[in-house]
């Protein structure tokens, strides 16, 4: 039977998955393999009962339904790979009863707070200040993912009012930006070239030492600044993606257009943002209607 390494190589070379996605698959499959060994199996046991027992153990350990679903998705993808290669007849994960998912309304920052941060807060005029402001502004004004932001190159922002990003499975898309955002990008590039004249590598965003930016730095930057203007439990880069989509929808943007800008594969993934719009409409109704 083909091993996990062959499967991960397939994801990288054939499916063109991002490195962090492949790492997540490896972690999930390694955890399942470790569970199989704990159960006394010699290797990875792809049987219905073993998978069901794994789910029970994860629930007892306090794993959220969403996390369990993601780990089962990794295992299911591996099983499909084995079926495709003729080494497995059926997918055992299909038979497993999964924990129920609770649909959560995406959290977002209100317009007044995000505008206050971007318009009034002094990020500083040095390289790190301009970079940090650019991180917040790009995430909010384009709705791109953290991995897409990290993957931006100098050439990807030189597209006449468009930013080129590579999304999931290296799918390319163009996102329009306004004149102000374009000027901020040009200003940052000038400071980048002055601060690190010897660094001519492709990555747009650099650390204070002139090396390519890494995911944790982006996360810390967003958490720091968004934490100053909101009391949301999570201040991750994804919150700015939610904020972008919600503000676009509240301003009358077409749902299909938002889907394309976000790089969603299907409309159902974008429709979660309509919940926020409905909540806003209900709030307006209660405030405005005399009988509400």
N, C-alpha and C positions, 0 to 999 in steps of 0.2 A: 504493500500500500504506500502510495506517495506520502512523503512526510510533510510537515509544516513548512520546512524551508523551501521545498518545491512549490508549495502553494503561494508563499510570500513572494517568491521570484516571479511567479505567474502574475500576481497582482501588480508587481512593479513593471514588468516588461510588456505584458499583454494589456492589462487594464489601465496602466499608467496612473496608479494611485499615488497620492502624496506620501512623503516619507513618514510624517506623523501618523497618517492613517494606517500605514503598514505596521508601524510600531504598536498601535492600539490592537490590531489583529493579533500580532505576536503575543502581546500581554494576555489577551483574553484566552487564546488557545493554550498558552503555557499554564495558565491558571486551571483550565479544565484538565489538562494533562496531569498536573500535580494532584488534582482531586481524584483522578482515576487511580493514580499510584497509591493514594491514601486508602482507597477502597480495596486494595489488594490486587489490582489489575497490573499486568506487565507493561502495558502501553496505553495508548489512547483508545478507550472503549467507547465506540459509537453506537451504543444501544439505548433504547428509549428509557429504560429504568434508571440507567446511570445518569443520563441527562436530567431526568426528573429529580433524582436525589441531589444533583448539583444545584438545581433551582431551590430546593428546600433548604440546603445548607446556606446558600447566599441570602435567602430571606431571613433565616435565623441569625445571620451575621449583620443584618440591618441594611443590606443593599437595597437601593430604591428600585421600584419596578422599571424605571427608565434604564438604569444601569444593567439590570438583568436582561432586558430586551436587547440592549446593545451587544452584550456578551453572547447571547443566543444567536444574534444575527451574524456574528463572526464565525460561530461554530457552523451555522447553516451554510454560509458561503463556502466554508471548507468542505462540507459534505457535498455541495453542488459541484465543487471542483473534482471530488472523487467520483461522483456519478458521471461527470463529463469524460473522465479518463477511464471509465469502465471498471473502477475498483470498488464501487458501492452501488447497490441496486436502487435503494430508496432513501429518502431523507428522513432520518429519525427525529429531527427537530420539529417536523411538521405535526407529529402526533402529540407533542408535549403541550400541556395546558400552561399557558404563560400567565404571570400575574397581571392584573388589570392595570392599565395605565390611567393616571389621572391627568386630564387635559388642563394644562396651566396657561393662563393668559400671559403672553410675553410682557415682561417688565420693560419700561422705557422711561426716558427722561423727558420732562415736559419742555415745551419750546422756550418758555421764558428762562428757565434755568440754563439750558444749553447755550442760548444766545448770550446770557450774562457771562458765562465762562469764556466763550470765544471772542466776545466783543470788549469785555471790560477787564478780564484778568491779565496781569502782566506775567507772561511766561518767561520773559527775559530775552535779550537781544543776542545772546551768545548762541553757539551751535546747538547745545542741548535744549535750550529754550525754544528755538525755532523748530527743532525736530519734534519735541514733545507736543507743541501746538499743532504741527502738521499731522501727527499721529491721530490726535483727537478729531481734527477737522476732516481728514480723509475718511476715517471710519464713519463719521456722521454724515458727510455729504455724498458718499458713494454707497454706503451699506455693504462694503466688501467685508469678507471674513478676515480674521487675524492672519491666517496662513497666506491669504492673497496679498495682504498688506506687506507681509514679510518678503514675499516673492517679487515685489515691484522692483523694476530696474530703472536706470536712467532713461533708457529708450522708451520704456512703457508709459512715461508721462510726457513724452514729446509727440503728441498726436493731435495738435490743433484743437484744444478744448475737450479732449477725450483721454481717458486713462485706460490702458490695456491691462487686464488682469487675467490670470490663469486660475480657473476654479477647480472644482472637483474633477478628477480624471483628466486634468490638464486641458479642460475645455476653455477656450479663449472667448472673452467677451469685452466689449468696449462700453465704458460708463462715461456719460457726459459730465463735465464739471463747469462751474460758472467762471466768469472772468476773475473774480476775487480769489477763488481757489487756485486758478492758473497762475496768478501773480505770486501767491504765497509759495507755490511749488518752485517757481523760477527763483524767488528770493532764497529759498532753502538751498537750492542747487548751487547758487553762487557762494553762500556761506560754507557749504560742504566742500567746494573746490578750494576755498581759501584756507579752511581749517585743516584739510587733509590733501594737500596738493599732489602728494605721491600716490594717493589712492585713486586709481582709475578703473577699479573693478565695477561690475555692473550694478550691484545692489544699491538701491536708492537710499534706504535708511541705514545709518551706521550708528555704532555705539560711540561713547565719548572717546574711545581709544582708536576709532577709525575702522573697526571691524564690522562685518555684516551684523545687523540687528538680529536678536534671537527672541523666540516667543515669550519667554518670561519677562523680558524687559518691556515688551509691548503691553503685557498684562499689568505689570506694576505701574506703568505710566498711566494707563486708563483708570485703574483702580484709585490711584492717587488723586487725579483731577476730578473724576466723576464723583468720588467720595466727598468732595468739598461742596457739591451743589445738590446732593440728593441723599436720602436715607434708605435707598434701596438695599436689600440684603445682598444682592450681587451687583458688582460694578464692573463686570468683565467686558472685554471688547465686543462680545456678542450683544450686550445691552445697547450699544450704539448702532448695531445693525438693526435691532428691533426698533430703536428710536427713529432711524432713517425711514423704515417701512411704514411705521405708524404715522409719522408726520406727513409723509407723502400721501397716504391714504386719506388722512383727515383733511388734506388740502385739495382733495378731489381727483387725485391721480388714478388712472385706470389700473385695476388689479393685475391685468395681464402685463402691463408695462412694468409694474413693480416686480412681477415674477421674473421678467427678462433682466432687469437691473440687478436683482439679487442672485441670478444664476440658478434659480430653482428648476428642477427637472420637470415638475408638474405643478399645477395650480393649487392643489390641496395643501402643499407646504406653505403657500403664500396666504391662504385663507385664514390662518390663525390670527392674522392681524386685523381681520374684520371684527373680532371680539372687542378689541380696544375701541374701534370706531362706534360700535353699538353702545359701549359703556359711556362714551362721550355724548352720544345722542340722548341717552336716557338721562344723563346729568343735565343737559340743556333743557330737555323737556320738563323735568321737575322744577327747574328754576324759572322757566318762562310760562308754562301753562298755568292759568289761574285755578284749575281744578286738579292739578297734579298732586 
